[in-house]
């Protein structure tokens, strides 16, 4: 590896070939990553080619709607938050009907 390529996957490769669901993430934590020490750093790649990495820092419960070919998209507040906040409704007046619940992970940098 020269430093820019993403590492090859190990363990349950089949579950990492498409978009991950929370059920798949739970399976990975329970089965594949169980023996990793609790001090193992969680790092996010900036893109699929491995052009930069940053430690995982925080998350949000949101809704996700794909754009174009489905490999990228936008996030929106959950329906309940939109119902409770007129300010959010002003910021997000048109949430796509195909948006789905998502756990969004954010890098540190």
MOKADA-V355566 format. One record per run of one state. SS is the DSSP state (alpha for helix, beta for strand, coil for the rest). FROM is the first residue (numbers start at 1). TO is the last residue. If there is no record, write none. Layout:
SS&FROM&TO, SS&FROM&TO
//
This chain:
coil&1&12, alpha&13&16, coil&17&21, alpha&22&32, coil&33&42, beta&43&45, coil&46&52, beta&53&67, coil&68&71, beta&72&77, coil&78&78, alpha&79&84, coil&85&85, alpha&86&91, coil&92&99, beta&100&107, coil&108&109
//
